[in-house]
Amino acid sequence: MAASRSAPPAVPLGESFTHRLHRLHKLTDRVSQQAYVAQAGLSLSEGRCLAAIGAFTPLSVNDLAQHANLNKAQASRAAQALVDQGLVVKAASATDGRGVVLTLTASGRAAWQRVMRVIGERNEAIVSCLSEAERRQLDRLLDKLVRHAEAGDTGAGEGESD
């Protein structure tokens, strides 16, 4: 019996939303990595973690991974690097005997401000081709897509993309 062939997708891969979103992510991360190193002296993962700790302190490593959009191993390595650099303090969790919480040190707060400037500059550079009306519309649409994905209405597992 011959293997059945499925019909080609309605949208070519290069035109699919997930493919273009992932491509944009890769293109912007490359430049962001360079900016984090040049302006804050941190890797992209370290910068993302420092930003998340500063914004949502105190954080467990699991919460850090979620807020920094990293997996737990990446977040743990980045957090340890930040501890080793004296930017973050790791302390025992008051609620979880095996857990730790992460907070910024005084020098970590100064580094956090540098990272937040990098983030602001990168965001501005990425959307600079859009008008103010397009930026507002994109913000609304992204919020809507995030809520939809958080509600589990996307039909795909976490981390999957085309």
N, C-alpha and C positions, 0 to 999 in steps of 0.2 A: 504494500500500500504506500503510495506516495505521500510524503509529508505535506501537510496543508500549509499554505502561505497566507499570512494575514495581509489585509489591505494596508497600503502605506498610510502613515499618519496623515491626518487632515492638515497639519501644520509641519513644514519642514523643521528639523531639529534646530537649525540656526535661527529660526524665527520664533521658537517656542519661548514662553515667558520664563520658565525655569532655567533654560540654557542661557538666555540673555542676562538674567539676574545673576547667575553664577559667574558669567563672563565679566560683568560689571564689578562684582565682588573681587574677583582675581585682579582685574586691572587697577582698581582703587587700592587694594591691599598692598600691592607692590610699591606704589608711591607712598602710601601711609607708612609702610615699614621704613622706608628711607627717611621720612620726616620724623618719625619717633626716634630713630638713632641720632640724626643730625641735631634735632632740637631738644630732645629730652634724655638722650643717652640710654634709651631703653629699646628692647626688642618690641615687636608688635604685640606679642602675648603679654609681656610685662606691662606695656603701656595700657592695654585694655584692662588688665587686672588692677593696676593702680587706679585707673579711672573708676572702675566699679567699686573698689574698696572706699575710695574717697566719696563717692556718691551715695553708697548704701551701707556704710559702716555701722556696726561691726558685721562681718560676714563669715560664715563657715566656708570651707573649701567648696562644698557642694553648691551653696548659694553663689559663691564667686564664679564658679563655672557657668552657671545659668546667666548671671548678669554680664559676664564678659564674653558670652557666646563661644565658650571653649568646652572641650570635654574635661572630665575631672582630672585626668592625668596631666593635661596641658596646664590647667589652672593650678594644680598642686606644684608643678615644676616652676611656673612663673611666680607663684606666691613665695616659694622658698628662695628664689633668686632675689625677690624684693626684700625678704627678711635678711638675706646675706648682705645686701647693699645698705641695710640700715634704714630702709624706707617704710617698712611694715613691721609691726610687732605681732607675733603669734602667741596667743595666750590660751590657756585651758578654758573650755566652754563651761559656763555655770550651769547649763541645762543638759549637756551631753558629756558624760564622763570620759568618753573616748575622743570627743571632738575638740576642735580648736576654733577660735575666732580671730579674725584678722582686722587690725586697725592701723591707721597711718601714724608714723612718728612725725616729729616736727619737720625733719628734712623730707619726709614723705609728703607732707602737705605742700611744701614748696615744689616738689617734683610733680605732684598732682596738678597744681596750677599750670605748670609748663605743659603737661599732657593735655589738659583741657584746652589750652590755647592751640595746640597741634590739632586736636579734634575739631575745634571751631574753624580753623583755617582749612583743614581738609574738607569739612562739610561744605564750606563756602566755595572752594575750588570745584568740587564735584557738581554742585548745582548751579554754578555760575552761568551756564548756558541757558538757564530757564528764567522766564520772567517772574515777577513777584506772584502773579496770579497762578502761573504754572507751579511754582514752589508750594503755594498754599494747597493747590489741588493735589499735588503729589503727596504732601504730608497727610492730607485726609485719606487718600487712597491707600497709602502705606499703613496708616493706622487701621483702616478697615480690613486690609489683608492680614495684618498681624492678629487682630481680634478673631478673624475667621479661622486662622491656623491654630490659635490657642484654644479655640472651641472644639478643635479636632475635626473640622469640616472639610479638610483638604483631601482626605482619602489616602494620604501617604504617611509613612513612618517618619520619625524625626531623622533629619540628616539626609533624606533622600532628595535627589534632584536629577534632572536630565542632563 
